[in-house]
Amino acid sequence: MPKIGTFDGAGFWKNAYAHQRGKLLKKVNVPDDQIIVLVNKKYQELPAALKYDIETSGIEKKELL
């Protein structure tokens, strides 16, 4: 069984600017009105389901920079 690759959401979130966080949230299909609210929160404050979607989305860091 192959290992599932995960995205380091917490590490990215800590070092990213707001527009980079916004790109990440767009890629996991978060509505625009919620993106505005979520980009300024800490990663731990995000809903668990959203963190799961981010970490298992298959997105690579280079896509967001």
C-alpha positions in Angstrom: 0.0 0.0 0.0 1.5 3.4 -1.0 2.1 6.0 1.6 -0.3 9.0 1.3 1.6 12.2 0.8 0.5 15.1 3.0 1.0 18.8 2.8 2.6 20.6 5.8 -0.2 23.0 6.3 0.9 24.3 9.7 4.5 25.0 8.4 3.2 26.7 5.3 0.6 28.8 7.1 3.2 30.1 9.7 5.6 31.4 7.0 3.0 32.4 4.3 1.7 35.9 3.4 -2.0 36.5 3.3 -2.2 36.2 -0.5 -0.4 32.8 -0.4 -2.8 31.6 2.3 -5.7 32.8 0.1 -4.4 30.8 -2.9 -4.2 27.7 -0.7 -7.8 28.2 0.5 -9.0 28.7 -3.1 -7.4 25.4 -4.2 -9.4 23.5 -1.5 -12.6 25.3 -2.7 -13.3 27.7 0.2 -15.8 30.4 -0.8 -14.4 33.9 -1.2 -16.3 35.4 1.7 -14.8 32.8 4.1 -11.3 33.2 2.7 -11.3 36.9 3.8 -12.0 35.8 7.4 -9.7 32.7 7.5 -6.5 34.2 6.1 -5.8 36.2 9.3 -6.5 33.3 11.7 -3.8 31.0 13.1 -3.7 27.5 11.6 -4.9 25.9 14.8 -8.0 28.1 14.8 -9.1 26.7 11.4 -11.9 24.1 11.4 -10.6 20.5 11.6 -12.3 19.5 8.4 -10.6 22.4 6.5 -7.2 21.4 8.0 -7.8 17.8 6.9 -8.7 19.0 3.3 -5.5 21.1 3.2 -3.2 18.4 4.4 -4.6 15.7 2.1 -5.2 17.8 -1.0 -2.0 16.8 -2.8 -1.0 20.4 -3.3 2.7 21.2 -3.5 4.2 24.3 -1.9 5.7 25.4 -5.2 2.2 25.8 -6.6 1.4 28.4 -4.0 4.5 30.6 -4.2 
